[in-house]
Amino acid sequence: MNDKSYSKNEQPNNPMHGVKLITVLEELVGHYGWKDLSLKVNINCFKKDPSINSSLKFLRKTQWARDKVERLYLELEESKNINKD
């Protein structure tokens, strides 16, 4: 059994399982840019001198903000999948 299938079996109902926070941020910043991302998720670390490192630090400590970012990421991934079809 490989590690990937084990991970999916471990938490099959968690779409964020195995997705690193840095990957989430890089995808969102790449798609929206910092300015538009700050409009979608209203947090200061996206507005004032934004960086991946400062955002990671904040999101690891602030669950409500991380929840919003992860929800936006899932919406983006879903829209990518819909556009493929």
N, C-alpha and C positions, 0 to 999 in steps of 0.2 A: 504494500500500500504506500503510495507516495504522500508527502506532507500536504500537498494541496488538497487532495480528496479527503484526507483526515480532517483538515481545518474546516472544510465545508460541512462535513458530517457533524462536527463538533457544535457548530452554531448555524444550522441551515436557514434559520429565519432572520438572521442578522446580515443585511446587505453590506454593512460597513466592516464586517469581520475580515481581517487580513489586509485592509486598506490603511496605509500609513497616513497620518495627519499631514506630513510634508507633501505627500502625493496629492492629497485633497487640495491643499493650498496652491501648489504649483499648477494644477489643472484649472482651478478657479481664476487665478491671476492671469494665466495664459489666455483664458477665454474672455474674461471680463476686463482685465486690467484693474489696477488698484482703485481708480476713481469710481468706476461702475460697481466694483465689488463693495466699496464703502456705502454706496447708495442702496444696494441690495441687503447688506448686513451692516447696520449702523453701529459700528464699534470704532473707537479712536485709533486702535492699532492699524486699521486700514486707511485712516485719514491723515494722521500726522506722522510724517517720516516713516512710511510703511516699509517693512522688510519681512522676509520669510521668518527670520529668527525671532524678531519681536512678536510676530503674530503667533508663532508656535508656542512661545513662552506664555502669552496671554491665554490662548485657547486651551492649553493644558491645565491651567488653573481655574478657568471659568466655564463651567459646564453648559450654562444656558447659551453662551456665545458659540461654543463648539457644536451644540445641537443645531443651531441655525445654519452654521457653515456646512455641517454634514448634510442637512436637509437640502440646501442649495446644490451641493455636489450631486446628491442622488437625483435631483430634478434635471441637472445638466446631463448626467449619464443617461437618464431615461430619454431625454430629448434626442441625444445622439443615437440611441438604439432605434427610436421611432423613425428618424431620418434615414437610417440605413435601409429600411424596408421599402 
